[in-house]
Amino acid sequence: MEYFSYAYGLNHFEYDNSLDKVLKLFWKDYKKYQDKIKCFGDYVSRDVYEITEYIDRVSRPTIRYYSPIGERIDYVWINPYLKIVLEKLNEFEINSRTILDNSLFYHYALGYLLADAGLYCIITLNHQTGIMLYKYHKSEIYKNLLGVEKPYYYGGTWLTETYGGSDLGSNRTIAKKLDDVWLLNGIKYFTSNVGIADYTLVSARYDENIKGIRGLALFLVPKYNRDGKLNYKIIRLKDKSATNSVPTGEVELIDSEAHLIGDLENGIYYILEMLTYSRLDNSIGAIGIALKSYIEAMEFSKRRKAFGDYLINFPLIKRDLEEIKDNILRGLILSFKAVYEFDKVFSQKPKFSRNYDYARFLTHIAKNRTAELSIRSTLIAREIFGGFGFLNESPIERLHREALVTAVWEGATNVQALDMLEVLLKKNVFDLFMEDFSKIAKQDKLDEIENYYKNYLKLDDYSKQYYAKELLNKFANFIEESYLNQ
Ligand SMILES: Cc1cc2nc3c(=O)[nH]c(=O)nc-3n(C[C@H](O)[C@H](O)[C@H](O)COP(=O)(O)OP(=O)(O)OC[C@H]3O[C@@H](n4cnc5c(N)ncnc54)[C@H](O)[C@@H]3O)c2cc1C
């Protein structure tokens, strides 16, 4: 593998001190886990590279629809070695610590070091499915989903339909109650973990008279129904341009047995909560990809010569590498600040407090900004590789390709800006934001951001949307600078 990747075998925790710095800032129990995180930094630099690179280039998931005697089986065949890596990640307690400690920090710290977009996607889906069941469902299967108990189960969260991913209110999947079970009918167009998921959380319309997102509830859909038959059909696996270590497909729900999560009328709150876990994962993962691109580019520039000298010795290359390093630190600050606030409130249930809304506000900012930082960082790193960066044997090719998806899934960047606006205007969290940052930010910076926001509020509704991303970036910069300059 060292011939394919310069990051291979280099402890990802030790290579760059940004994670250490940021965890010291936000996580009171960090010391307790520091050695374990270091050990994980070594593990991810070896097996994870080998298997994910192999899957991406050589053995992508495939589907077998029929058994040898013609029964429909919809079996998604993944590289068997991937399962071994997933078991190992459970042994590292990547998901279980969340409920064992009632804290999200450990999960996200490891997620940053893992940061393979496909493999981490599998882990995050198990994580969010497990937490939602732990909080809102009476069964014990959350233990298997979170890796507390064996056998380990896999989860999934299937919301998107062809009619709209951002616009979830356009979901057409219907849920009808039949005795003690619900039956779901519809098509889910993007379904990650398909085939390997044992239990999936699915959005569906429980009352056709209630239009938009308010008419959606969240349901638990097992892979097999009570007769032991396939509970839904896999239409196909997607042929994707990124994240190949996680299978993503399209699923047809045909009278698929389902169990209600929580209360019908709170469906949209559960969906938003579930998305908050995965948006934080996305933020952390995006910056983790930036870290990998940093290691690859740094090590490449120590080996590649131009004009008689190694690239690493040229001022402009040094500047490029410094920019990536700076992006990593900024992205980690934003992500772990959001984790810190969400960690305090994630045990809450609807109706949530204003502090919960504040954590969601920070999450939209982190999700949006980290995707941009990741894409920018992998782009710089790819340029450092020059023409080699466009060859499939180059490690940076996959990293840059995978960084791109972090801007789209879990809600595209425009949608994050609009959702941030919604929570800002409807829940009025700006006061909390200012109160919080008055503890660390300089007065002139606080005044500047307050004035900016005051002027922003004078805009008409169209302009408010038009400038929403600008506002988000202004807030992101303010948060980053406040911590960097304290
Ligand atoms: C590899 C992969 C795996 C995925 N896995 C899953 C999964 O497991 N489960 C799942 O539910 N989904 C999954 N998705 C779907 C993903 O969440 C959606 O693609 C995403 O939310 C965007 O939805 P969309 O594709 O329908 O785009 P659209 O909603 O059509 O948006 C298209 C563009 O328009 C912008 N836009 C939309 N509305 C507005 C507006 N009002 N103002 C300004 N701009 C707007 C968006 O920002 C976006 O850039 C996956 C996607 C990918 C690529």
The ligand as an ORCA input file, in Angstrom:
! r2SCAN-3c Opt
* xyz 0 1
  C     -23.828      8.975     -2.641
  C     -25.137      9.447     -2.089
  C     -25.768      8.718     -1.096
  C     -26.978      9.141     -0.588
  N     -27.603      8.385      0.398
  C     -28.808      8.769      0.862
  C     -29.490      7.994      1.856
  O     -29.007      6.971      2.340
  N     -30.713      8.403      2.273
  C     -31.303      9.524      1.786
  O     -32.396      9.857      2.217
  N     -30.695     10.276      0.830
  C     -29.463      9.935      0.380
  N     -28.832     10.702     -0.586
  C     -29.556     11.806     -1.178
  C     -29.082     13.176     -0.734
  O     -29.373     13.401      0.618
  C     -29.765     14.196     -1.668
  O     -29.217     14.011     -2.954
  C     -29.565     15.627     -1.209
  O     -30.267     15.855     -0.012
  C     -30.038     16.637     -2.276
  O     -31.312     16.312     -2.729
  P     -31.594     16.188     -4.307
  O     -30.565     15.305     -4.908
  O     -33.023     15.815     -4.488
  O     -31.347     17.630     -4.860
  P     -32.420     18.816     -4.945
  O     -33.204     18.887     -3.694
  O     -33.151     18.710     -6.219
  O     -31.456     20.070     -4.989
  C     -30.688     20.384     -6.162
  C     -29.909     21.654     -5.879
  O     -30.808     22.716     -5.674
  C     -30.530     23.361     -4.436
  N     -31.795     23.803     -3.848
  C     -32.880     23.060     -3.534
  N     -33.828     23.842     -3.005
  C     -33.347     25.107     -2.984
  C     -33.856     26.367     -2.555
  N     -35.064     26.487     -2.005
  N     -33.075     27.464     -2.695
  C     -31.832     27.368     -3.214
  N     -31.297     26.214     -3.636
  C     -32.045     25.094     -3.525
  C     -29.808     22.372     -3.576
  O     -28.951     23.027     -2.648
  C     -29.035     21.568     -4.622
  O     -27.801     22.166     -4.862
  C     -27.601     10.308     -1.091
  C     -26.950     11.045     -2.086
  C     -25.743     10.630     -2.583
  C     -25.082     11.442     -3.659
*
